[in-house]
Amino acid sequence: MVVVLLVVGFFWLKGLTKGDHITIGTDNRIELTPTQIQSMKAIGEWEFLSVSAEEMVDTVRKGIFRDDELVRIYYGTLRLGLNMHRLQQGWIKAEGDSVAMTLPKIGLLDKDFIDEARTKPFFESGKWKPEDRDALYRKAYTQMMNHCLTQENLQAAEHNAEEQLRNMMRSMGFSNVRITFER
């Protein structure tokens, strides 16, 4: 059976050499398929920087004979990145070996970043209501936002996003990659 296939293949190739041509070439065109575009969009949230935070927060309630004090330590991780569900129509355009991307603004991916399980009471005197603890939580939340959601961190996340997306597009064959972020 193998011999028959070899003989048929030999005569077929011999017939091609009498005037027919076999050419081997490459197609250097790069096309983004709708499936590729949809899979990038389907990523959802794409994290480019995480910032760990630890805040010691306290409150004092003045009393007649003594003051009540509540001190807690809160831990959290703020994740900065892109929400790919916020991509606008036409966010990516490819032509030849060039691609242009317009991405949503880098932002906080998860608003529930305080790890309640790691929250520790540091010092407590007096009786405190759940509302008092909630107020302390909100104070820690605000402090973490102020300390971690800085312009420097947002720019670092944007830089990381640009670098990773540029490398991804280059690995797909694009040599000219332009990335802009909505403001």
C-alpha positions as CSV (number, residue, x, y, z in Angstrom):
1,M,0.0,0.0,0.0
2,V,2.8,2.4,0.9
3,V,4.6,1.6,-2.4
4,V,1.4,2.4,-4.4
5,L,1.1,5.8,-2.6
6,L,4.8,6.6,-3.3
7,V,4.5,5.7,-7.0
8,V,1.3,7.7,-7.4
9,G,2.9,10.7,-5.6
10,F,6.0,10.4,-7.8
11,F,4.0,10.5,-11.0
12,W,1.8,13.3,-9.8
13,L,4.9,15.5,-8.9
14,K,6.5,14.5,-12.2
15,G,3.4,15.7,-14.0
16,L,3.6,19.1,-12.2
17,T,7.2,19.7,-13.3
18,K,6.2,19.7,-17.0
19,G,4.7,23.2,-17.0
20,D,2.7,23.4,-13.7
21,H,4.4,25.1,-10.8
22,I,4.5,24.6,-7.1
23,T,5.2,27.7,-5.2
24,I,5.6,28.1,-1.5
25,G,5.1,31.5,0.0
26,T,3.8,33.3,3.1
27,D,1.0,35.6,3.6
28,N,2.3,38.5,5.7
29,R,-1.1,40.2,6.2
30,I,-2.2,40.4,9.7
31,E,-5.9,40.3,10.5
32,L,-7.6,40.5,13.8
33,T,-10.6,38.1,13.7
34,P,-13.8,38.9,15.5
35,T,-13.1,36.0,17.7
36,Q,-9.8,37.4,18.9
37,I,-11.3,40.8,19.5
38,Q,-14.2,39.2,21.5
39,S,-11.8,37.1,23.5
40,M,-9.8,40.2,24.6
41,K,-13.0,41.9,25.6
42,A,-14.2,38.8,27.4
43,I,-11.2,39.0,29.8
44,G,-13.4,41.2,31.9
45,E,-11.1,42.9,34.4
46,W,-7.4,43.0,33.7
47,E,-5.2,43.8,36.7
48,F,-2.0,45.7,36.1
49,L,-1.0,46.8,39.6
50,S,-2.0,45.7,43.1
51,V,-1.2,47.8,46.1
52,S,-1.3,46.3,49.6
53,A,-2.4,48.6,52.3
54,E,-2.4,48.6,56.1
55,E,-4.1,51.3,58.1
56,M,-4.3,51.9,61.8
57,V,-7.5,53.8,62.6
58,D,-8.8,55.0,65.9
59,T,-11.5,56.9,67.5
60,V,-11.9,58.4,71.0
61,R,-15.2,59.1,72.8
62,K,-14.7,61.7,75.6
63,G,-16.3,60.6,78.9
64,I,-16.8,62.3,82.3
65,F,-14.5,60.0,84.2
66,R,-12.5,58.5,81.4
67,D,-12.3,58.4,77.6
68,D,-13.3,55.3,75.6
69,E,-10.9,54.4,72.8
70,L,-11.2,52.1,69.8
71,V,-8.1,51.3,67.6
72,R,-8.2,48.8,64.8
73,I,-5.8,47.7,62.1
74,Y,-7.2,47.2,58.6
75,Y,-5.6,45.4,55.7
76,G,-6.5,45.5,52.1
77,T,-5.3,45.1,48.5
78,L,-6.4,47.7,45.9
79,R,-6.3,46.3,42.4
80,L,-5.8,48.7,39.5
81,G,-6.5,47.9,35.9
82,L,-8.8,47.9,33.0
83,N,-12.5,46.9,33.0
84,M,-12.6,45.4,29.4
85,H,-16.5,45.5,29.5
86,R,-16.2,49.3,29.2
87,L,-14.6,49.1,25.8
88,Q,-16.3,51.4,23.2
89,Q,-17.3,50.3,19.8
90,G,-14.3,50.4,17.4
91,W,-11.8,50.3,20.3
92,I,-9.3,48.4,18.1
93,K,-8.4,49.1,14.5
94,A,-5.9,47.1,12.5
95,E,-4.4,47.9,9.1
96,G,-1.5,46.0,7.7
97,D,1.2,45.7,10.4
98,S,-0.3,48.5,12.5
99,V,-2.9,48.4,15.2
100,A,-4.4,51.2,17.2
101,M,-6.2,50.6,20.5
102,T,-8.3,53.0,22.6
103,L,-8.8,51.7,26.1
104,P,-10.9,52.7,29.0
105,K,-9.3,54.7,31.8
106,I,-7.3,52.7,34.4
107,G,-9.2,52.5,37.6
108,L,-10.0,50.5,40.8
109,L,-11.3,47.1,39.8
110,D,-12.9,46.0,43.1
111,K,-14.4,48.4,45.6
112,D,-14.4,45.8,48.4
113,F,-10.7,45.7,48.9
114,I,-10.5,45.6,52.7
115,D,-9.9,42.1,54.0
116,E,-12.3,41.8,57.0
117,A,-10.8,38.5,58.1
118,R,-7.4,40.2,58.7
119,T,-8.8,43.2,60.5
120,K,-7.4,43.2,64.0
121,P,-8.5,45.0,67.1
122,F,-5.4,46.8,68.5
123,F,-6.8,48.5,71.5
124,E,-10.3,48.8,72.9
125,S,-11.7,50.4,76.0
126,G,-15.4,51.1,76.7
127,K,-18.5,49.8,75.0
128,W,-18.8,50.3,71.2
129,K,-21.8,49.9,69.0
130,P,-21.7,48.3,65.5
131,E,-22.3,51.8,64.0
132,D,-19.1,52.9,65.7
133,R,-17.1,50.0,64.1
134,D,-18.8,50.8,60.7
135,A,-17.6,54.4,61.0
136,L,-14.1,53.2,61.7
137,Y,-14.2,50.9,58.7
138,R,-15.3,53.8,56.5
139,K,-12.5,55.9,57.8
140,A,-10.0,53.1,57.0
141,Y,-11.5,52.7,53.6
142,T,-11.1,56.4,52.8
143,Q,-7.5,56.5,54.1
144,M,-6.6,53.5,51.9
145,M,-8.1,55.1,48.9
146,N,-6.2,58.3,49.6
147,H,-2.9,56.6,50.2
148,C,-3.1,54.0,47.4
149,L,-5.2,55.4,44.6
150,T,-2.6,58.0,43.8
151,Q,-1.7,59.5,40.4
152,E,1.7,57.7,40.6
153,N,0.0,54.3,41.1
154,L,-2.5,55.0,38.3
155,Q,0.3,55.9,36.0
156,A,2.3,52.8,36.9
157,A,-0.7,50.6,36.2
158,E,-1.2,52.4,32.8
159,H,2.4,51.9,32.0
160,N,2.2,48.2,32.8
161,A,-1.0,47.9,30.7
162,E,0.6,49.6,27.8
163,E,3.7,47.4,28.0
164,Q,1.7,44.1,28.3
165,L,-0.7,45.0,25.5
166,R,2.1,46.1,23.2
167,N,3.9,42.8,23.7
168,M,0.7,40.9,23.1
169,M,0.1,42.8,19.8
170,R,3.7,42.3,18.7
171,S,3.4,38.6,19.4
172,M,0.4,38.6,17.1
173,G,2.6,40.1,14.3
174,F,1.9,43.8,14.6
175,S,5.0,45.9,14.5
176,N,3.4,49.3,14.9
177,V,1.2,49.5,18.0
178,R,-0.5,52.7,19.2
179,I,-2.3,52.6,22.6
180,T,-4.3,55.4,24.0
181,F,-6.4,55.6,27.2
182,E,-9.7,57.5,27.6
183,R,-9.4,60.4,30.0
